[in-house]
Structure formats: structure tokens, C-alpha cells
Amino acid sequence: MGVASWLVWREGPERLDVRIALWLYGLQLAVNALWAPLFFGLRKLLAGLVDILLLWVLVALTTLAFYRISNEAAALLLPYWAWVTFAAGLNALILRLNP
């Protein structure tokens, strides 16, 4: 993720598309940081699911924004997006099994 953001940043932070892409990147990092405390710390399974679904959308938007600037940067985010997909499925299953 760090390399991906660097590949985008080096294209020029004065460019509007780069600033938007990096803003999305920062936003998804912030949303990512909320998930573990919600899910594990507070044991708020539904709140964790809402957070991780928002994260999934933000990672998708970030990947698309990165793709428009650097194909390599977008490709580097694909494993992360896959992991968020897997984690969201686990979160949903755990919520379903623990009403």
C-alpha cells in the first residue's frame, strides 16, 4: 500500500487527480483503523460490518483512482482489496452466528 501511494504521489501532488486519489487513500486508512477496535475491542459486530463494507467501497474507489494515474499502483492494491473482501465475509458470518 505504501509503494502504491508513493507511485501515485510521485506523479505530482499538484495534480487534482493525484490529490483526490491520495485523499481517498487516507480516508480508507482511517476507516481501516476503526475496524479492529469496533470488532475486537468493543465487540460491536454490526458496527464492524458497516465499517468494513464502507472500507470495501473506499478501497474500490481508491483502486480506481490509482488506476487512472498508475496501473502498477492499482495492481498493488488488489491483494488488499481481496483481503478486505475475505474479512468482510468473515465479519458477516460471525455476526450471523452470534446474533
N, C-alpha and C positions, 0 to 999 in steps of 0.2 A: 504494500500500500504506500509506503514511504517513497519507494522508487517511482511508482506510478504518479504520485503527486509531484515529485521532482520533475519528471518528464513533462508534465503539463506546465508547471511553473516556469521552467526554462524557456518555454515558448514566448514568454513575455507577460509579466503581470499587468502591464499597461493595457493589454487587450481585454475587452469586455468579456469575451467567451472564456478566457482563462480565469478571470476573476470570478465569474459565475460558477465555473467548474470547481474551483478551489473553495468557494463558499459552500457549495453542495457537499464537498468532501469534508469540510469542517463540521457542517451540520450533521452528517451521518456519523461522524466520530463522536459527537456529543450524544446523539441518540443511542449509539452503541454503548457508551459509558453508563447509560441509565439501566440497561437491561439486567446486568448481573445483580446490582443492588435490589432491583424490583423482584427479580425471580428468586434469587438465592437468599439475599439478606432479609427482605420483607416478606418473602413467600407469597407475593401477590401474583399468582399465575395468570390471571386475566390481564392485569396491567402489563405484565411481562410480554404476553402475547400481542397486545395492542402495540407496545413499543417495538417488538421485533418485526411486526408487519409493517410498521412505519419505516423501520430501518431497511427492510427489504425493498420498499419503494424508493427510498433515498439512495440505496446502493445502485439500483437500476438507473435512476436519473443521473447519478454521478458517473456511472459507467458510460452512459450515452453521451454525456457532456465531455468526458475524457476522450471518447472515440472520435468526436468531431475535431479534436485537437491532436491526438496521438493514438494511433491504433495499438501501439505497444502498451501504452498506459492503460487503455481499456482492457486489453488482454490480461494484464497483471491483476485486475480487479475480479476477473471471472471466478477464480477459486474462492475468493472471499464471498462473492455472491452465492456460490454453491453452498458454502458453509452456513451462511445465514439462512438459506432455504432449508437445509437439514435441521438447523437449530430451531427454526420456526415450527417445523413439523413435530419435533420432539416436544417443544413447549405446548403445542396444541394437544398432543396425545396425553401428556402429563396432566394438563388441565381437564381433559375429558375423563381421565381415570381417577381424578381427585376432585370431584365436584364440591 
